[in-house]
Amino acid sequence: MPARSSLPARPNLEHLKDQAKGLLSSHRSGSRECVPRLKAHLPRLSDTSDSVVLVAKFSLLDAQLVVAREYGFDNWQMLTEYVESSTHPPAPIDLDADPKTLRVEQLVRDGLMSSREAEYVLTGSEGWLGEVMTEAGEYTERELEFMDAALIRRPPQEATCDVERMQAMFVEEPELIETAGPAALAKAVQSKGALPAVEFLLQRGVPRITLNPLEHNELSQAVYGNTVDNLDGLRMVFDAGFADASDIQHRWAHSGWPAHVGLLFWARREAEVTELLLDHGADRTLEVPDRGGLTPLQHIVYEWDGRWGRWEGNFPAGRLYLERGAYYDLFSACGFDDVERVRELIEEDSSCVNTRHANGSAPLHWAARQSSYACAELLLNSGAEVDPVYPSLGFTPFHWAVNPDLVHLLLDHGADINAQDKKGRTKLHHATSLNSRDMAEDLMALGADVTLRNAKGKTAFEVAGRYCAYLRPTKSGERRWPGPDVPLTVFEIAELPGLGMKTVRALYERHGVQSLDDVQRMVSDGSLATVKGIGEKTIDSIRVVLELAAVLTYERLPWPRRMKVIRLLLTGHGVRSVADIARMAADGTFDREHVEGVGRGWIEPILDALGIEY
């Protein structure tokens, strides 16, 4: 949007910032001079009385928005971009310059990164910038205290902040907004519980946010996974012009994660956050591949579940990509099982059915991963090779197929049921190791070779997981118990203290016990005491475990793990109540690296579920 004629020929961004701060001060002082300006440019106040306007919530972000609209711009970011383009006309591009260096230099010129922060970024320091600078001693104790008040982590996995403390420190030392505010903002933006800190910092004029946009950073964490509750804080940071969602992070965050991805990768499971990022520059990265050649859209459909195959958790974000103009390629269409799009691309080029992705996979691999039966059928009927090999793993589409109908489709077209990957594993190896009972039984019925060995010399039966353990060879040659005709819930019973699989089998065959509910019933009516081999001490322990398990219902603590941890705490530490667990947290027992074989990562969800601080 073009600027109005009232904008100076050589606009100064600092002068405009002062105008916004002046407007904010005017409102806070109760001056009626600001009322017409607010009514004219803030729709929520346009039809209210002057007295309502003067007591309405009005932040620095609101003041900046009013100033921007007075000069004919939709928002503050558009105004600042216009001013920067006028003040710093594009310099000739140095084809030999490092793009990362150019980006950092631009951030410094724009006031979005300090020279000291830039030094850390350009020297390749690994880790979040604020944490790296903290470890290097860049902040005073007072600054660290201010930063810590911006984000306080507390169970159950929630965070809060101490804005009152930040306010008091700000009154004593206003310069903290400049020296510690940017790093404090980077901490606070990660959690909804710290939203008041984000608002406070922006209202007080924090100049930027301390982060390295070229590596995995605090914003990556803020948009990842279960963070849609932090949408307001993220929007504030982007609307203030402190971040650009088009930045690409060059190194991988952790082993196993891709390199050269943007914020879209981390937000792919949250459609609302994805939309926010697309509105703030991420649309410019829709065709930017990662180091392995996967585009953002392809990342959407690349995830899968080893047991269930198709996983649609990312699909809403992918549809947003398409609405914003992402190219709808063959691999992505196969993942979505969009048979009409696949047919359209085949009609354009019939040879595409056997094209290879940059990572060496074929379209049929993508269809198999996501259990896309219709697309797989179309590809095969159009001449697709049935057993192309994915180079890095040695997988054929058959290795990835989980849907029974798709398995049969591939076999009907000649897929090799005994194909072995780079580690010598067949589909049967995968099925038994992943506890896929039905798949293992189906493959054996279809003629899978049970004698084939993997690279370690193991057959599919020898690598079988717990639920497929009945397939493991015994000296007698008989199958182990429980077999495929026994419900998987019997494995939950085996986690109870004092009950071996032999006793569990007796309970199942003689008393009809199939689940923990059945055990609870027998404990309650006293019939468990009549079972041979189960004494009063065992019954008492089972009662404690069941009572604790009923209390510890928590999504981060799946049932099998919950039972195992409770059993180990009972047998190893005499835990018999929630009070005992609280005592162990208080006396430092849980501060050790491990507690009787239970990792810290297993203990923390229990403490979180009970609201016990640690």
N, C-alpha and C positions, 0 to 999 in steps of 0.2 A: 504494500500500500504506500503511495507516495506521501512524503511528509508535507505538512501544511506550510504556507509561506512564512508563518511566524517562527518556524525553526531556523535558528541562525545558519548562515552560509557555512560556517565552520563550527558545527556543534561540538560541545565539550561534554563528555560522558560524566565527568565528576560534577560539573555544574548541574546536569540533569538529576544526578543522585541527590545533590543538595536540595534541589527543588522538591523532590519526593520527601526527603526528611523534613523539610520546612512545612510541607502540607501535613505530615503526620504530627508535628509539634503543634501546629495550629489547631488540629482536631483535639488533641489531648488537652490543650489549654482552654477549650470551650469557645474558641473564636467563631463567630457566626460567618466570618468571611469565607470559610472553607465550605460552608453548606451548599451553595449553588454549584460548586465544582463537583462535589460528591454526588449530588442529585443528578447532574447532567451526564455523568459517566459510569455510575454504578446502578444498574437497573433495580437491584434489590432495595435501593434507597430512594428511587425516583418519585414514588408516590407517598412518602412518609413526611411527617412534620419536621420542622427544624430541630425541635427538642429531641425527637427520636434519632435523627441523624447524629446529633452531638453525643449521644450515649451509645450509639451502635458500635459493634466491634469493628475496628479499623486498624489494619496492620500496615507495616512498611510495604508489603507486597501490594496491598490495596492502593496505597499512595502512588507507588510506581505505575500501577495500571492506570490510574487517573491521569497522571502526567503523560503517559504514552498516548492515551486516547485524546488528550487535549492537543497533541501534535499530529493527530490523524493516524495513529498506529493501533492495531488491534490489541497488542500486548507489549510488555516491557522488553521482551526478548527481541521482537521485531525492531523496536526503536534502537536498542543497543547495537544490533547488527547493522542497521543503517548508519549509525554514528561511526562505528568502527570502520565500515567500508569507506566512509568519507575521510576519516582521520588517517587510516592506513590503507591507501589504495594497494591493490595486489602487486606484490613485487615480482620481478621476472623469476620464473621458475628455474632453479638450478637442477638440471637433470641428474647431476652427480650427488646431490645432497641426500642425506638419509631422511626418509619421510618421517621417522619418529622424532628426529631432531627438529625438523621443521614444525611438527605439530607442537612440541614442547615450547619452542620459541614463540609460536603464535599464542599459546596459552599464557605465557609470561607477558607478552605485549598486551593481551586483553585483560590482564589483571586477575586471571583465573588460576594462576600458579605463581608462587613466589620464586625468586631466583634460587633460594636455598633448596626449596622443594625440587626445582628443576635439576639441580646438581645430583640429587639422589636418584631421580628418575633416569637421567642420562648415563649414570655410572652403572646402571643395570642392577640396582639393589632389588633383591627378591623379597616379596611380602608386601602387605598393605603399607602404604607410604607413611601413615601416621604412626603405625607400630614400629616401623623401621627407624623413624626419626626419634621416637621415644627411647628405643633401645640405644640409640647413638647419643643420648643425653641432650637433645636439642631443646627440650622443654624444661622449665623450672618446676619446682614442686608445686608452686601455686597454680601454674598452668595445667599441670597434670590433675590437680584436684578439680579444677573447673571442667576439664575434659571428662573425668570420671563421673561427675555429677550429671553429665548429659546422657549416660546410659548405665543403668544399674541392673545387672542380671539377677533374677531371683526365680526359684522354682515356683510353679511347675513350668519351666522353660519359657517364662515370661520375663519381660524387662520393664523397667520403669525409669524415671529420672527424678532428679531433685532440682526443680526449677527455682524453688525458693532459695536454695543455696547458690545457684548460679546468679540469681538476681542480686543477692547480698554481695557476692564477690564482684559483680559488675559495678555496683554502686561504689565500692571501695577502689576498684581498679578498672575503669572503663576500657583501658587498652587491652584487656583480656579478650574482647571481641575480635580484635585484630590478630593477637598473638596465638591464642588458643582456640578461638571460635571456629576456624576452618576445620581443625582436627576434631573438635567436639561435634560439629555438624556431621562429619563422616561417620562418627560413632552412632549418633542419634537417629540417623536416617534408616538404620537397619531394623528398627522395631517400632511397632505402633505404640508400645508403652512409653516410648521416648518422644512421641509426637509433640507434646508440650515444649520439649527442649528445642525441637526443630523450629517451632513457631517463635519461641523466644529469641533464638539466635537470628532468625531472619528479620524479626521486628527491630532488633537492636542493630541491624546493619552489618552482619557478618559479611566480609568481602568476597568469600569464595568457599569452596569445600576442598579439603586436603585429600587428594587421592591421585593415583596414577591411572589415567584413563586408558593407557596402553597395555595394562596387565589386569589380571583378575583383581578386583578391588571391592570396597565396601558396597558399592552399588550393585555389583554382581551378586553379592550375598543378599542384598535387600530385595532383589527381584526374583530370587531363586526359591522354588518350592512353595511352601506354605506362607507366603508373604503378602498376599493380596490385602491383608488387613492394614498394611503400611502404605497403601496407595496414596493417601493424602500427603504424607511426608515426602514421598517420591515426587509427586506432582509439584509440590512447593519448590523443591530443589531444581527441577527442570524448568519450571516457569520463571524462576529467578535467573535463568541463563547460566547456572553454575556447571551444568553437565550437558554433554552432547551424546545422544544415544547412537550416533553413527561411528563412534570410536571402535576400533578393532583391538582385541587383546591378543598379543602376539605369542606369548608362551602359554603352555598348558598350566591350568591351576593345580592339578594333581595328576599323578600317574593314572592313565586310563581315560582322562578327559581330553578332548580335542584341543589343538592349538589353533590360533588365528580365528577366533570367534568373537562375536559382539555380544551385547547385552541380551539380544533376542534369544541366544542359546540358553541363557540362564533363566529366562522368563517364559520358556516355551510351554510350561504347564499352567500358566496363569494368563487367561485371555485378557482380563482387564489390564494387567500390567503390560502385556504385549501391546495393547492398543495405545497405552500411554507412551511407550517407547516409539512406536511407529509415528506418533504425532510429534515426536521430538528428535527426528533424524534417523531413526533406525530403518525407515523405508529405503534409505540409500544403501543399506547393506544387504538387501534381500537377494542379490545375485553374487554376493561375496562368499566364496567357498572356504572351508577350513583347510588345514594342511592336508587332509585326506581327500579333498575334493568334494565334500558334502556341502550343499547349500543349506541355508536356514530351513527351507521347505523340506528338504530331504532329511534333515535332522528330526523333523516332526514325525515322520513315518518310520524312522530307522530303529526306534526303540521297540522292543518286543518282550514278551514274557516267555521264559524257557519252557514253562509247563503249559501255558494257555495260549501262547502265540500272539494273536491280535491284541494290541493295547492302544486304545483311542484317547488316552488322557491328554495328549498334545493336540489332538485334531482341531479343537476350536481355535487355537492360535494359528494353526496352519491355514484355516479358512480365512482368517484376517489377512495373512500374507497374500493370499490369492486376490482378495478384495483390493489390496493395495498395489496390485500389479506384478506380483512375483510370477516368474515364468513357470508354467505348469508342465514339468518334464515327465517323461515316460516312467522313470523310477518312482517318482512321487505318486503318480497316478496309480501305479501298481500297488503301492503301499496303502493308498486310500480305497483301493478296490473300485476305482472309477472306471468301469468297463467302457463307458461311452468315450471318455477322453483317450483311453488306450486304443480303442478302435479308430478314433480320429487320427491319432499319430501313426498307426499302422497304415492307414489309407494314404497318408502323406509319404511314407517311406516304409515299404514292407520289410526291408532289411533291419529295421530298428529292433525287431524282436530278439536279435542276437547281438545287439550293441553292448559294449562294456562301459561301465562307469569308470571314473578315474581310479577307483580302488579295486577294479577288476571284477566286480560283481556284474551279473546279468539281470535283466528285468525280472526273470523268473525267480531269482533269489529274493527280490523285494516282495514279490507276490506271495512267496512261500512264508517269509518271515511274518507277514501280517495276515496270514490265513485268507488271502484274497482269492477265493476259489474262482469267481467269474473271470477275473483277469488272467489267472493261471491257465484256465481252460482256453481262453481266447488266444493267449500267447502260444500254447502248444498246438492248437489247431491252425495257427498261422505260420508254423514252421520253426518255433523256438526249440533250441537244443534242450533236451530234458535233463542232462547231467553236466552243465557247465560247472567249472570248479572255481571257487572263490580263492584267489591265490594265497592270501595271508594265512587262512585257516585250513584250506583244503576242503571246504564244505561244498557239497552240491545242494541244490534247492531241497532235496529230500532230507538232508540233515536238519534243515530249519523247519520243515513242515511239522505242524503239531495237530492241526485239524484232521480228524480221521478221514473225512471225505477227500481232503486234499492229498493225503497220503495215498489213498486208493487211486486218485486221478493220476498222480505221478507214476505210480506203478503200472497203471493201465497203458501209459505212454512209454513204458520201457525203462523207467528209472531203476538204477541198480540198488536193490534193497540192502546190499552188503558193502556199499561204497565206504571207504575209510578216509578219514580226514588226515591232516598232517601228523596227528598224534596217534594214528592208527585206530581211531574210534569209529565204530559204525553207529547207525541210528539207534540200534539196540543198546549200545554202550551209553548213549546219551539218555535214553529212556530209563534205564535201570538206575543210573547214577542220580537222576533227577526225581526219583521216586514216582515215576509215571507208570503206575501199575497197568492201567488199561492199555496204554500205548505199547508197553513191553509185551503184554499178552497178545495184542493184535499183531505185532510184528512177528512173533514166534508162530502164530497161526498162519501168517502169510509166507512163511518159509525162511525167515532170517536165520543166518548161520550162527548158532550159539557157541561155536568153537573158535571163532575168530578172536585173535588177541590184539590188544592195543600195543603201542610202542613200549609199554612197560611189561608186556607179557601177560596182561590180565584179560580174562574173558569178560563179557558183559555181566555175567552172574557174579564174578568176583569183585566187581566195582559197584555192585548194587547198593543203593542207599537203604535206609531203615525200612521204608515201606515195601521195598522189593527184596528184603533180606531173605525171604522164603525161597528165592531163586539160588542163593549161594549153595554150593555143593557141600554135602555132609558125607561123613564116612560111610553111613549106611545107604546113601543114595536117595534117601527120602527127602521130600521137601520140608523146609523148616515151617514152623508155625509162628505167626498167623499168615495164612495164604490169602489169595485175592478174594476169597468168599467171606472173609472176616472184615467188618467195618474198621476204618482207620482210627476210630475213636478209642479202640482198645490200647493204642499206643499212649494215650493220655493217662490211662490207668497205670501204665508201667512206670510213670514218673513219680507216683506216690511212694513215700518211704516204706521200706520193708516189703515191697511187692516185686518179686522177680517175674520174668515172663512165664515161668512155670505156674506160679500162683495165679497170674492173670488168666492163663489158659483155663485153669480149674474154675475160676469165677465165671468165665465166659461159658464153658461147656456144661457146668453143673448148676449154675445159679442164674444163667441168662444175663450176666452183667456185660453191658456193651459200652458204657460211658461213665463219666464221673458222676452224672446224676444218679445212676444206679448204685454207685458206691455210696454216695451221700444218703440215699434211701436206706441202705443196709446199715450204715452207721447210726442213723436216726432210730430205726426200729430194733436195733440190737442184733440183727441176724448176721452181721459180719463176724461177730464173736463166735459163731458156731462153725465157721469155716476152718478147716484143719490147716495149721501152720500160721495162722494170724492171731497173735497174742494181744493182750490188752495194751501193752506198750506201743505196738504198731498201730492199733486202732486210735490211740490217743494222738500219735503223731499225724496220722491221716486226718483226724478231725482238725488239728491245728492248721495243716496245710490248706485244707478246703476252706476254712474260715478266712485265712489270710488271702487266699486266691479270690474269694468273693469280694474282698475290700479293694484289692489291687486291680480293678478294671481300668485299663489305660491303653489307649490306642498305640502308644509307642512300645508296649510290652505285650507281644503276642503270647497266646496261651502256652505253648510248649516251653518257651523261655521263662515265662512267669513261674510255671510249676517247678522247673529245674532250679531256678534261683532260690525259691522259697525252701525247697527240699534241702539244698546245700546250706542255707542259713540255719535251718532247723537242726540238721545233723551235725554241722560243724561248729555252730556257735550257740546252740540252745535257744534260738529265737522262737518265741511262742506267741508273740503279740506285736501289734504296731508299736507299743511302748518300747519293746526290746530293740526294734529297728531304730527308733528315735534315739535311744541310748547309745547305740553303736555309732550313729552319725555324730552325736555330741562328744563322745569320748575319743574320737579320732580313729576308730577302727577302720572306717571306710577310706581314710586318707592313704592307706597303703595301696600299692599298685594292684594287688590282687587279694581277694578274701576267699580262701579255700577254693581256688580255681575259678572264681567268679570275677570276670573283668569289670573294671570301673564302668565301662559302657553299659553293663547289665544292671549295676547297682543304681546308677543315676535315675533311670526311668522309675524305679520303685520309690525312691525318695521324692521324685517329682510328683508321682501319683498320690503320695500321702501328704504333700505340701510341707515336707521336712527340709529345712535349709541345710546346706552343706557347703 
